[in-house]
Amino acid sequence: MSGTSDVAADASVAPRTSPPTVAVDAMGGDHAPAEIVRGAVLAVRELGLRVVLVGRRPEIARLLAEENALRDVPVVHAEDSLAMHEGALASWRRPRSSAAVACRLIRRGDADALVSAGSTGGVVATSTVRLRTQPGVLRPALAVTLPTGETPTVLVDAGANADAKPEMLVQFAHLGCAYAHTAFGVERPRVGILTIGSEPGKGNKLVRRATELLAATAEESQGMDFRGNIEGHDLLARRVDVVVTDGHTGNVALKAVEGTATFAMEAFREALTSSAAAKVGAFLQRRALRELRDRLDSETYGGAALLGLNGTVVIAHGDSRAWGVARACGLAHDLAVGRIGDRIRRRVHHRPPNWLHRLAQSEER
């Protein structure tokens, strides 16, 4: 992934003077630690990244030895790990987990980003407690990319906040714009809010109020093109660059898209193996079919970025294999190189004339 995304240059964001280090939670994921270690080795050898593995040293060292990579990837020991079923309380129950130790590396300046394929709830809670939100950020949000072509569409929030307030959705829009700018070079992202109708006034109270606030703040923002409401069938239509919603709705929408993509690929596979003629056609179109498969594969995009913290966090898919882990490392590297934290800070904390304060006051009234 490193070098494959277009990290936009911005004179107001100072460039990094050294390559970032990605701390990888070796114990998180359905196939940990074996596939995580292989993914870290791929990230180092194929993508040229700086990676450190965090987890139980004896297990990791054995797996690195099998890959002949003991000298390529350093290891930081962590005696505990987050179970895949653990949620928000994991940050308190397991203070010595591999995810918590990786966050400690970021806070000390020994790493710049965290990649984990562990429990989304556990990683969100742990990284939020350990890294804390940036000044002015109400809640961190998960941003994922939808398979909409050369420039993917960003969906935020994809599951970090099941309950949200209107001013949070406004912030999610700015977080998503910072992500689209950093990862894909979109200078002025088109933003839409996900609801049940494209006409103005459609949706529940949360959506209607957030739409009003977004329309008002977008007028004074040079870095956002607010397009109003979009519906579920617009998610893959490239009508907007950033889709804004609450975490409950966003997660349901994301899982629906992933499930549909899986169903479509299985249906294609059955159709293309149903007869000798179909198999010949599939062979002749194998390159196009391979590209379609990669486009619809959730691992292609590296995972979800948790935005708004004092550190870069990427949560890979729970069943990620080695290449998916490597892609997640590449995404974390690119976001760190692009100084996404600085971009968010400028959009949220330093936005004149104190738009967040005004929104909070208007919500109280």
C-alpha positions as CSV (number, residue, x, y, z in Angstrom):
1,M,0.0,0.0,0.0
2,S,2.9,2.4,0.7
3,G,3.2,4.6,-2.3
4,T,-0.1,3.4,-3.8
5,S,-2.3,6.1,-2.3
6,D,-2.0,9.7,-3.3
7,V,-0.9,11.5,-0.1
8,A,-1.8,15.1,-0.9
9,A,0.8,17.8,-0.3
10,D,-0.2,20.7,1.8
11,A,2.0,23.6,2.7
12,S,0.2,24.1,6.0
13,V,1.1,20.5,7.2
14,A,4.8,20.1,7.8
15,P,6.3,17.1,6.1
16,R,7.8,14.2,8.2
17,T,11.6,14.2,8.5
18,S,11.8,10.4,9.1
19,P,9.8,7.4,8.0
20,P,7.1,6.3,10.4
21,T,7.2,3.1,12.5
22,V,4.0,1.0,12.5
23,A,3.3,-1.0,15.7
24,V,1.4,-4.2,14.8
25,D,-0.7,-6.0,17.4
26,A,0.5,-9.6,16.7
27,M,-2.0,-11.2,18.9
28,G,-5.2,-9.6,17.5
29,G,-7.3,-11.3,14.8
30,D,-8.9,-14.6,13.9
31,H,-5.6,-15.9,12.5
32,A,-3.2,-14.4,15.0
33,P,-0.3,-14.6,15.5
34,A,0.8,-16.6,12.4
35,E,-0.9,-14.5,9.7
36,I,-0.2,-11.3,11.5
37,V,3.5,-12.0,11.6
38,R,3.5,-13.0,7.9
39,G,1.7,-9.8,7.1
40,A,4.3,-7.8,9.0
41,V,7.1,-9.5,7.1
42,L,5.4,-8.7,3.8
43,A,5.0,-5.1,4.8
44,V,8.7,-4.9,5.5
45,R,10.0,-6.9,2.5
46,E,7.4,-6.0,-0.2
47,L,6.3,-2.5,0.8
48,G,9.5,-1.3,2.5
49,L,7.9,-0.2,5.7
50,R,9.3,0.1,9.3
51,V,7.3,-2.3,11.5
52,V,7.5,-3.5,15.1
53,L,5.5,-6.5,16.3
54,V,3.9,-6.4,19.7
55,G,2.9,-9.6,21.5
56,R,4.2,-12.7,23.2
57,R,7.9,-12.7,22.2
58,P,8.5,-16.5,22.2
59,E,5.6,-17.2,19.8
60,I,6.5,-14.3,17.6
61,A,10.2,-15.1,17.5
62,R,9.4,-18.7,16.4
63,L,7.2,-17.5,13.6
64,L,9.7,-14.9,12.5
65,A,12.4,-17.6,12.4
66,E,10.2,-19.7,10.1
67,E,10.1,-16.7,7.8
68,N,13.9,-16.1,8.2
69,A,13.0,-12.6,9.4
70,L,14.3,-12.4,12.9
71,R,16.6,-9.5,11.9
72,D,14.0,-7.7,9.8
73,V,11.2,-7.2,12.3
74,P,11.8,-6.1,16.0
75,V,9.5,-7.5,18.7
76,V,8.2,-5.8,21.8
77,H,6.9,-8.2,24.4
78,A,3.3,-8.0,25.7
79,E,2.1,-10.7,28.0
80,D,-1.6,-10.3,27.4
81,S,-4.0,-9.9,24.5
82,L,-7.6,-8.8,23.7
83,A,-10.0,-11.6,23.0
84,M,-12.0,-11.3,19.8
85,H,-15.3,-11.2,21.8
86,E,-14.2,-8.4,24.1
87,G,-15.7,-4.9,23.9
88,A,-15.4,-1.5,25.6
89,L,-14.4,-2.8,29.0
90,A,-11.3,-4.5,27.6
91,S,-9.2,-1.4,28.0
92,W,-9.6,-1.6,31.8
93,R,-9.5,-5.4,32.1
94,R,-6.3,-5.9,30.1
95,P,-3.9,-2.9,30.6
96,R,-1.0,-5.1,29.5
97,S,-2.5,-6.3,26.3
98,S,-0.6,-6.1,23.0
99,A,-2.9,-3.3,21.8
100,A,-2.3,-1.3,25.0
101,V,1.5,-1.8,24.8
102,A,1.4,-0.7,21.1
103,C,-0.4,2.5,22.2
104,R,2.2,3.1,24.8
105,L,4.9,2.9,22.1
106,I,3.0,5.7,20.2
107,R,2.7,7.8,23.3
108,R,6.5,7.5,24.0
109,G,7.3,8.4,20.4
110,D,8.7,4.9,19.6
111,A,6.0,4.3,17.1
112,D,3.7,6.4,14.9
113,A,0.7,4.1,14.2
114,L,-1.0,1.0,15.5
115,V,-2.4,-1.8,13.3
116,S,-4.6,-4.4,14.9
117,A,-7.0,-7.0,13.5
118,G,-8.4,-7.6,17.0
119,S,-11.9,-6.9,18.4
120,T,-13.1,-3.6,17.0
121,G,-14.8,-2.7,20.3
122,G,-11.7,-3.6,22.3
123,V,-9.2,-1.8,20.0
124,V,-11.4,1.3,19.9
125,A,-11.8,1.4,23.7
126,T,-8.1,0.7,24.4
127,S,-6.7,3.2,21.9
128,T,-9.2,5.9,23.0
129,V,-8.3,5.5,26.6
130,R,-4.5,5.2,26.0
131,L,-4.1,7.8,23.2
132,R,-7.0,10.1,24.1
133,T,-8.9,12.2,21.7
134,Q,-7.4,15.3,20.0
135,P,-8.4,18.7,21.5
136,G,-11.8,19.7,20.3
137,V,-12.8,16.2,19.1
138,L,-16.0,15.0,20.7
139,R,-15.7,11.4,19.7
140,P,-13.3,9.4,17.5
141,A,-14.9,7.8,14.5
142,L,-14.2,4.8,12.3
143,A,-13.6,5.6,8.6
144,V,-13.8,2.9,6.0
145,T,-13.4,2.9,2.2
146,L,-16.1,1.6,0.0
147,P,-15.2,-0.1,-3.3
148,T,-16.2,2.6,-5.7
149,G,-13.3,2.6,-8.1
150,E,-10.0,4.4,-8.5
151,T,-10.9,6.9,-5.8
152,P,-12.9,5.1,-3.0
153,T,-15.7,6.6,-1.1
154,V,-15.1,7.1,2.6
155,L,-17.9,6.1,5.1
156,V,-17.7,7.6,8.6
157,D,-18.7,6.5,11.3
158,A,-18.6,2.8,10.6
159,G,-19.2,1.6,14.1
160,A,-17.3,3.5,16.9
161,N,-20.4,5.5,18.1
162,A,-23.7,3.7,18.1
163,D,-25.4,6.8,19.5
164,A,-24.4,10.2,18.2
165,K,-25.5,13.9,18.4
166,P,-25.9,16.2,15.5
167,E,-22.6,18.1,16.2
168,M,-20.8,14.8,16.3
169,L,-22.0,14.1,12.7
170,V,-20.6,17.5,11.7
171,Q,-17.3,16.6,13.1
172,F,-17.4,13.2,11.4
173,A,-17.8,15.0,8.1
174,H,-14.6,17.0,8.8
175,L,-12.8,13.8,10.0
176,G,-13.8,12.1,6.7
177,C,-12.7,15.0,4.6
178,A,-9.3,14.9,6.3
179,Y,-9.1,11.2,5.5
180,A,-10.1,11.7,1.9
181,H,-7.6,14.5,1.5
182,T,-4.7,12.6,3.1
183,A,-5.3,9.1,1.7
184,F,-6.7,9.9,-1.8
185,G,-5.7,13.5,-2.6
186,V,-9.3,14.8,-2.8
187,E,-8.8,18.6,-2.2
188,R,-12.5,19.5,-1.6
189,P,-14.4,16.3,-0.8
190,R,-18.1,16.1,-1.7
191,V,-20.0,15.2,1.5
192,G,-23.4,13.6,1.9
193,I,-25.4,12.5,4.9
194,L,-26.9,9.0,4.8
195,T,-30.7,8.9,5.3
196,I,-34.0,7.5,4.0
197,G,-34.6,10.0,1.2
198,S,-32.6,12.4,-1.0
199,E,-35.2,15.2,-0.6
200,P,-34.4,17.9,2.0
201,G,-36.1,17.3,5.4
202,K,-36.0,13.5,5.1
203,G,-34.8,11.4,8.0
204,N,-35.0,11.4,11.8
205,K,-34.3,14.3,14.2
206,L,-30.6,13.5,14.3
207,V,-30.2,13.6,10.5
208,R,-32.3,16.7,10.0
209,R,-30.5,18.7,12.6
210,A,-27.1,17.5,11.4
211,T,-28.0,18.4,7.9
212,E,-28.9,22.0,9.0
213,L,-25.6,22.3,10.8
214,L,-23.5,20.8,8.0
215,A,-25.1,23.1,5.5
216,A,-24.3,26.1,7.7
217,T,-20.7,25.2,8.4
218,A,-20.0,24.0,4.8
219,E,-20.7,27.6,3.6
220,E,-17.7,28.9,5.6
221,S,-15.5,25.9,4.8
222,Q,-13.3,25.9,1.8
223,G,-12.4,22.2,2.3
224,M,-15.9,20.7,2.0
225,D,-18.6,20.5,-0.7
226,F,-21.8,19.5,1.2
227,R,-24.2,17.8,-1.2
228,G,-27.1,17.1,1.3
229,N,-28.9,13.8,1.7
230,I,-28.0,10.5,0.0
231,E,-29.7,7.1,0.2
232,G,-28.4,3.6,0.6
233,H,-28.4,2.9,-3.1
234,D,-26.0,5.8,-3.5
235,L,-23.2,4.3,-1.4
236,L,-21.4,2.8,-4.4
237,A,-22.5,5.3,-7.0
238,R,-19.7,7.9,-6.4
239,R,-22.1,10.7,-5.8
240,V,-20.0,11.9,-2.9
241,D,-16.5,11.3,-1.6
242,V,-17.5,11.2,2.1
243,V,-20.7,9.5,3.5
244,V,-21.6,10.7,7.0
245,T,-23.7,8.8,9.5
246,D,-23.9,7.5,13.0
247,G,-22.0,4.4,14.0
248,H,-25.0,2.1,14.2
249,T,-26.3,3.0,10.8
250,G,-22.8,3.0,9.3
251,N,-21.9,-0.4,10.6
252,V,-25.2,-1.9,9.3
253,A,-24.6,-0.2,5.9
254,L,-21.0,-1.5,5.8
255,K,-21.9,-5.1,6.6
256,A,-24.7,-4.9,4.0
257,V,-22.2,-3.8,1.3
258,E,-19.7,-6.5,2.3
259,G,-22.3,-9.2,2.3
260,T,-23.6,-8.1,-1.1
261,A,-20.1,-8.1,-2.5
262,T,-19.5,-11.6,-1.1
263,F,-22.8,-12.9,-2.5
264,A,-22.1,-11.3,-5.9
265,M,-18.7,-12.9,-6.2
266,E,-20.1,-16.3,-5.2
267,A,-22.8,-16.0,-7.8
268,F,-20.2,-15.0,-10.4
269,R,-18.1,-18.0,-9.5
270,E,-21.0,-20.4,-9.8
271,A,-22.1,-18.9,-13.2
272,L,-18.6,-19.0,-14.6
273,T,-18.1,-22.7,-13.7
274,S,-21.6,-23.9,-14.7
275,S,-20.5,-25.2,-18.2
276,A,-17.5,-25.8,-20.4
277,A,-18.3,-22.7,-22.4
278,A,-18.6,-20.6,-19.3
279,K,-15.2,-21.8,-18.0
280,V,-13.6,-20.9,-21.4
281,G,-15.1,-17.4,-21.1
282,A,-13.9,-17.1,-17.6
283,F,-10.4,-18.1,-18.6
284,L,-10.3,-15.4,-21.4
285,Q,-11.5,-12.8,-18.9
286,R,-9.4,-13.9,-16.0
287,R,-7.6,-10.6,-15.6
288,A,-10.7,-8.5,-15.5
289,L,-12.3,-11.0,-13.1
290,R,-9.2,-10.9,-10.9
291,E,-9.4,-7.1,-10.8
292,L,-13.1,-7.2,-9.9
293,R,-12.4,-9.7,-7.1
294,D,-9.7,-7.5,-5.7
295,R,-11.9,-4.4,-5.9
296,L,-14.6,-6.1,-3.9
297,D,-12.3,-7.6,-1.3
298,S,-12.4,-5.7,2.0
299,E,-8.7,-6.5,2.6
300,T,-7.7,-4.5,-0.5
301,Y,-8.3,-1.2,1.3
302,G,-6.4,-2.0,4.5
303,G,-9.1,-1.7,7.1
304,A,-10.8,1.1,9.1
305,A,-9.0,4.2,10.4
306,L,-10.0,5.4,13.8
307,L,-9.9,9.2,13.4
308,G,-9.6,11.9,16.0
309,L,-7.0,10.4,18.4
310,N,-3.5,11.5,19.3
311,G,-2.0,8.8,17.1
312,T,-2.8,6.9,13.9
313,V,-4.9,3.7,14.5
314,V,-5.9,1.3,11.7
315,I,-8.2,-1.7,12.5
316,A,-7.9,-4.5,10.0
317,H,-10.6,-7.0,9.2
318,G,-10.8,-9.6,11.9
319,D,-10.2,-12.5,9.5
320,S,-7.4,-10.7,7.7
321,R,-4.7,-12.9,6.2
322,A,-1.1,-11.9,5.6
323,W,-1.6,-9.6,2.6
324,G,-4.6,-7.9,4.3
325,V,-2.4,-7.1,7.3
326,A,0.3,-5.8,5.0
327,R,-2.2,-3.5,3.4
328,A,-3.3,-2.3,6.8
329,C,0.3,-1.4,7.6
330,G,0.5,0.4,4.3
331,L,-2.6,2.5,5.1
332,A,-1.3,3.3,8.6
333,H,2.1,4.3,7.1
334,D,0.4,6.6,4.5
335,L,-1.8,8.3,7.0
336,A,1.1,8.9,9.3
337,V,3.2,10.3,6.4
338,G,0.3,12.5,5.4
339,R,0.1,13.9,8.9
340,I,-3.6,13.1,9.2
341,G,-3.6,14.1,12.8
342,D,-2.5,17.6,11.9
343,R,-5.1,17.9,9.2
344,I,-7.8,16.9,11.7
345,R,-6.5,19.4,14.2
346,R,-6.7,22.2,11.7
347,R,-10.2,21.3,10.7
348,V,-11.6,20.7,14.1
349,H,-9.7,22.5,16.8
350,H,-8.6,25.5,14.9
351,R,-11.6,26.2,12.7
352,P,-12.5,29.9,13.0
353,P,-14.8,31.3,14.2
354,N,-15.0,28.6,16.9
355,W,-17.7,26.7,15.0
356,L,-17.7,23.8,17.5
357,H,-18.5,26.1,20.4
358,R,-21.4,27.6,18.5
359,L,-22.8,24.2,17.5
360,A,-22.7,23.0,21.1
361,Q,-24.5,26.1,22.2
362,S,-27.1,25.8,19.5
363,E,-27.7,22.2,20.5
364,E,-28.2,23.1,24.2
365,R,-30.8,25.6,23.2
